[in-house]
Every structure is written in C-alpha cells, then in structure tokens.
Amino acid sequence: MEATTSNSPRPSHLIAEIDPPKGTNLDAFLSSALSIRGRVERVRVTDNEHAILRMSPLAPSLALKERGIEPSMVINGRDRNRLSFQGDLLCAAAMGIQDVVIKEGHDPKEGDQPMARTSGDLDLATMLTCISSMNEGKDLAGEELDGATNFEIGVYLELSDDVNFNRERAEYFMKLKDFGVQSVTLGPTYDLNIIEQFIPFAEQTGIKLYSSLMFLKSVTMVRYLNNLVGVPSIPQEFLKKMMQAPDKKKAGMQVAADFLKELTAMSDGVVLLSLGLQDKMIEFLDLIER
C-alpha cells in the first residue's frame, strides 16, 4: 500500500484539549471551557498529561456535561491496572460520558513526581480488548456486566522520528478496526511526511484521523524539542520563521495558525493541545477566525 494523500477534501473538526486543575477548584477549568463553547466541536479532558499530577478527568468531564458541553475524556493505562481501568470506564459510562480516548501515557520520569511507578499491567492491546468487551456487555474476564457501555472509542498514538516505528503504528490501524476504534489522534508533529504515512490506512479502515497541533512558544522550545531522542524534529523552515518574525511573542502563534491549514487539509480533525496553548486558546481561535 502506497502512502499517498487523497485528493478528496476532508471535513474540519476542531477539538480543544484542557487540563484538569492541580487541586480541587474547577472554576478556572470550567471558565476556560465555557469561553470556547461553540467555537470548537468538543473539549478533550486530559489524564495526568505529561505525567504531571492533576485531578482525574472523571469529575471535570461530568462538570462539562452538566453545562451542556460534550466532553472527550482521555484515560491512560500508565496509572492503572486492569481492575481500576475497568472501574473508571464503568464510572464514566454511568455518568453518560461516551467519547473516550485511550492513551498509554508518558513516562513518569518526565513529570513532576519522577519517583512514581507505572502499573505495568496495561498495554494498548489489553486496554482495547477491555473497552471493546465492555461495549459488548462483558468485562475483561468474560463476566457479564449489569449494563453494557456504549463508548465511542478513540486512540492516541505517539509519533517518533523513526520511520519504521511510525510505519508499524500506521499498519496497526488494521488491528484497531477489529477493536471497534472510531478515531485515532496522532501525537504532535510539524512534519507532514509523517502524517502522510497514516492517511491510506485511515481511509482503508474508515477510522477518523485526527492530527495534533502543538504551540511553539519560542525558538528555545524548538531547539529543545529537536534535541530530544525519539521525538519528531521540527523542520528548519519553522525555526527560521520564528527567528525572522518581527514580533517574537506572537511568532509561534502565527506559525501554528498557518500550519493548522495544512493539518486541516490532511486530517478529519485537529486537536489543539493544552501544552503552551491553554492560556492562549481564545487568542488563537480569534487568529484563525474560528
């Protein structure tokens, strides 16, 4: 199968990612979500993103739903074993949360509590087997549930600077279809060649392909990311644009706005990541006239 892009237009679907609070106060979280209501299709609630402690996404997702905002809830396998994973999914289903995004989760060493240990109990295939079974009315052990779930299953896939790794992830779409996965969100990259690898597999399986947009805060941030092992590099053209921009503070914002047009043409939707953008979400939506 050749990784060629389709000439047919893809509809734009914008999702804004918001982190839960680091504490019990939901006011700022809800204020952020309400301020963009109607300007994005959904609000995605993260789950200890980048291994930084925050409130579980269950309560914030319910709070959004109670205010008429349909949430998309991330749930990672890093912090759970198969019992707690299933328990949280049942809780989410009982609260009427249907859009769930399965994520493996970043290494705790990257976060604010590097001594934390992962459960080591859940890989992506096990999580997908679990949620697929629960949608059919059974738990992971094959026992009947008193009320099946009805999740819209999404998966988040990290990308790499390794072409073979990305290719394997693209080919995994064939297996994701068997699990009933309806959408895949790719990790952030400013390299369109990486995203192109996934398009034919998404089209063949009918799985919606969402790309992620990360806001580049500074030239220093770009150089830092380009020095990380295993992370897709930021092409030099974007670094040059930021260095040559007359307004350094707004350079990253404009680069992201311009790149969004490219992503929209290649994806079924784009997820605006919270990293570096959460406090500037309204400004960014104004910039793209959304």
Protein Blocks (a to p, Z undefined) as FASTA:
>chain_A
ZZdddfbdcdddddddddddedjblklmmmmmmmmgojambdcddehihhiacddfklmm
mmmmmnopacdddddfklpcfklmmmmmmmmmmnopabdcddebiafklmmblmbccekl
acfklmmmmmmmmmnopafkopacehiadddcdddddddfbfklmmmmmmmmmmmmmnop
abdcddddfbfklmmmmmmmmmmnopacdddddddfbfklmmmmmmpghiacddfklmmm
mmmpmblmlmmmmmmmmmmmmmmmmpgbdcddfehplmmmmmmmmmnoZZ
